[in-house]
Amino acid sequence: MAEIQLGAVETRFADIIWQREPVTSTELTKLAAAELSWKRTTMHTVLRRLCDKGLFQNNNGVVTSLLSRQEFYARHSKKYVDETFAGSLPAFLAAFTSEKKLTAEEITEIRELIDKAGE
């Protein structure tokens, strides 16, 4: 699947959809007005753009995702590691942890992820 690029405003709107899906376009119009100060036409334009990119679908006024929030951000994270650290997750973690100490909880969670990935 091709990479989906979103601008900052599109990302905020996508997060609104992911948090509430399935959501009606009527409800999205209200949410976009309240949270983003958008008019109905703006909401429909951005929603159509996100549907055209293959992120969401609008079936009979009910909006659902074709790609979950987790899947979307996982793809972007992988691309970042590939481009910035030549695909090396250890190099990424070394860079990340050089500026920030991990908590015991974070270390445990990362170990569990590694164990699960190695199965």
C-alpha positions as CSV (number, residue, x, y, z in Angstrom):
1,M,0.0,0.0,0.0
2,A,1.3,3.5,-0.8
3,E,2.4,5.8,1.9
4,I,-0.3,8.1,3.2
5,Q,0.9,11.6,4.0
6,L,-1.2,13.9,6.2
7,G,-0.8,17.5,7.2
8,A,-1.2,18.7,10.8
9,V,-4.8,19.6,10.4
10,E,-5.7,16.4,8.5
11,T,-4.0,14.4,11.3
12,R,-6.1,16.2,14.0
13,F,-9.2,15.5,12.0
14,A,-8.2,11.8,11.5
15,D,-7.6,11.5,15.2
16,I,-11.2,12.7,15.9
17,I,-12.5,10.1,13.5
18,W,-10.4,7.3,15.0
19,Q,-11.5,8.2,18.5
20,R,-15.2,8.0,17.7
21,E,-15.6,5.6,14.8
22,P,-18.0,4.5,13.5
23,V,-19.3,8.1,13.4
24,T,-21.9,9.7,11.2
25,S,-20.9,12.6,8.9
26,T,-23.6,14.7,10.8
27,E,-21.8,14.0,14.1
28,L,-18.4,14.7,12.4
29,T,-19.7,18.1,11.2
30,K,-20.6,19.0,14.8
31,L,-17.3,17.7,16.2
32,A,-15.3,19.6,13.5
33,A,-17.1,22.8,14.3
34,A,-16.5,22.4,18.0
35,E,-12.9,21.2,18.0
36,L,-11.5,22.7,14.8
37,S,-13.9,25.7,14.1
38,W,-14.7,24.2,10.7
39,K,-17.8,24.8,8.6
40,R,-19.7,21.9,7.2
41,T,-18.1,22.3,3.7
42,T,-14.6,22.3,5.1
43,M,-15.3,19.1,7.0
44,H,-16.7,17.4,3.9
45,T,-13.7,18.5,1.8
46,V,-11.2,17.2,4.2
47,L,-13.2,14.0,4.8
48,R,-13.3,13.4,1.0
49,R,-9.6,13.9,0.8
50,L,-8.9,11.4,3.6
51,C,-11.2,8.9,1.9
52,D,-9.5,9.4,-1.4
53,K,-6.1,8.7,0.3
54,G,-7.6,5.4,1.4
55,L,-7.6,6.1,5.1
56,F,-11.3,6.2,5.7
57,Q,-14.5,5.3,4.0
58,N,-17.9,7.0,4.1
59,N,-20.7,4.5,3.5
60,N,-24.2,6.1,3.6
61,G,-23.1,8.8,5.9
62,V,-21.2,6.5,8.4
63,V,-17.5,7.0,8.5
64,T,-15.1,4.2,9.4
65,S,-11.4,3.6,9.0
66,L,-9.7,1.5,6.4
67,L,-6.5,1.8,8.3
68,S,-6.4,1.9,12.1
69,R,-4.6,4.7,13.9
70,Q,-2.1,2.1,15.2
71,E,-1.4,0.8,11.6
72,F,-1.1,4.3,10.3
73,Y,1.5,5.4,12.9
74,A,3.3,2.0,12.7
75,R,3.9,2.6,9.0
76,H,5.2,6.1,9.6
77,S,7.4,5.0,12.4
78,K,8.9,2.2,10.3
79,K,9.6,4.6,7.5
80,Y,11.3,7.1,9.8
81,V,13.5,4.3,11.2
82,D,14.3,3.1,7.7
83,E,15.2,6.5,6.4
84,T,16.9,8.0,9.4
85,F,18.6,4.9,11.0
86,A,19.1,2.7,8.0
87,G,16.4,0.5,9.3
88,S,18.2,-0.2,12.6
89,L,15.8,-0.3,15.5
90,P,18.8,-0.6,18.0
91,A,20.3,2.6,16.5
92,F,16.9,4.4,16.9
93,L,16.6,3.2,20.5
94,A,20.2,4.3,21.3
95,A,19.5,7.7,19.9
96,F,16.1,8.0,21.7
97,T,17.5,6.8,25.1
98,S,20.6,9.0,24.9
99,E,18.4,12.0,25.8
100,K,15.7,10.3,27.9
101,K,16.0,7.8,30.7
102,L,13.5,5.0,30.5
103,T,11.3,4.2,33.5
104,A,11.3,0.7,34.9
105,E,7.7,0.3,33.4
106,E,8.9,1.4,30.0
107,I,11.8,-1.0,30.1
108,T,9.5,-3.9,31.1
109,E,7.1,-2.9,28.3
110,I,9.9,-2.8,25.7
111,R,11.2,-6.2,26.8
112,E,7.7,-7.7,26.5
113,L,7.4,-6.2,23.0
114,I,10.8,-7.7,22.0
115,D,9.9,-11.1,23.5
116,K,6.6,-11.1,21.6
117,A,8.3,-10.0,18.3
118,G,10.8,-12.8,18.6
119,E,8.2,-15.6,18.9
